[in-house]
């Protein structure tokens, strides 16, 4: 016969293995002894042998359906075996049998939360709270249930009440902080997390939560301090490192971010987002070649990962590898359901490669996808302008301005359109608007100066070009424009100085011609002849150059050479009256 007292004594001493062995032996002789079955189940629960315990307690409640304690243990077995529906029903049975079984209410509420039955969890938590008013757990459960329902503001009061009953509960503090954050009360969340750190200085989650709150407030440098501490306290938690690295990037601490992403990639070489973020760091540090090399590998391995392909194309453009960029768009970006923005980038690239027909076609497609893309309208207008389709260009410019009335690029380019179509007074209005938006934009200052030159407002033209020179004294186009303006003002020595610098950087036809004309006005005819001769060799049929040479030779009284160039001019353009008059004068 079983020694029940001995078994109970062993259970009381927590010697569960021995108690279970004796119970099993006894059950061989008395397999229907409910007390022995219950003792076996109790030992198995304490030994976490949930499946065996479940069988025994199901047997107990089958024989005695009013045994609330056995139902409770059976519910625990179901819960630990992840059979939450059965656990729920068993806990409800316990409460039906014993209305004040507080632990059953607590366990039932937890199971209901696992089943996403948050409203039922609130209902039973409130019933349990009416029995045990000072128990913080019911307030905590109610707050957690509201959080799961996304009713964060409703969760705040229960969490605050829980802290009044248990002022040092770290889980409640962290949950309350989350509720504050979700309710747009980030300052209160920060106070909450700081309290956690004060009470639990070795809690990595406290530091992580505080860092996350500061991160949301865009205080990334401060956030880094707390993320770093969280990582030091728990080096295994990957989410801490990921959040830390992100704030390092946002606070431009790229070298530190590189170190973290390298370590993360050692653990997870397959994670493409880590590689992409590491590439972003290299790009920010100016190590463009490393960024390109890594991106090429990333794009090769996963051609459908569009973001790296887009970045790689941009880096190709940045490093003047335009053909590679276009090839990448053709191979990948245009085959993966491109956005209107991607099409726009491709069109700009095509335009840079002088493929304006493709650029025009793609811009039209981008605009069909997104009619509100102002810059696409602007870029299409520029293409129409270059094709001398002035009415179409004006329509696109006006559409762009309707969408973005205060966009510098659009206003400036429309000013350029008006300048190109000789509507110089109207152009001045838009250049003025552009400079109001960006007072130190050197291109806007330069084109305003040129527009003033056309309007013969030479003092104003000089003032604007001097402002541009103050910002960038070495820009060859600004130096060229300065030379033109000073030439028009008769300030030839100053004009010569700027034009020489411009020619040294860009010896194109227009710049050399302007310098030669300046030498002519200064009476340095031989220097002028040297430049004009160089131009005439490259462009033998240019009447303007031939006439300028004739004038120079006339000035040094070499009429034979002057006539030689005049006759060449007359052969090309016989109706030029100036040429005919000079021939008559010098013959």
Secondary structure by P-SEA (a helix, b strand, c coil): ccaaaaaaaaaaacaaaaaaaaaaaaaaaccccaaaaaaaaaaaaaacaaaaaaaaaaaaaaacccaaaaaaaaaaaaaaacaaaaaaaaaaaaaaacccaaaaaaaaaaaaaaacaaaaaaaaaaaaaaaccccaaaaaaaaaaaaaacccccaaaaaaaaaaaccccaaaaaaaaaaaaaacaaaaaaaaaaaaaaaccccaaaaaaaaaaaaaacaaaaaaaaaaaaaaaccccaaaaaaaaaaaaaacaaaaaaaaaaaaaaaccccaaaaaaaaaaaaaacaaaaaaaaaaaaaaacccaaaaaaaaaaaaaaacaaaaaaaaaacccccccccaaaaaaaaaaaaaacaaaaaaaaaaaaaaacccaaaaaaaaaaaaaaacaaaaaaaaaaaaaaaccccaaaaaaaaaaaaaacaaaaaaaaaaaaaaaccccaaaaaaaaaaaaaacaaaaaaaaaaaaaaaccccaaaaaaaaaaaaaacaaaaaaaaaaaaaaacccaaaaaaaaaaaaaacaaaaaaaaaaaaaaaccccaaaaaaaaaaaaaacaaaaaaaaaaaaaaacccaaaaaaaaaaac
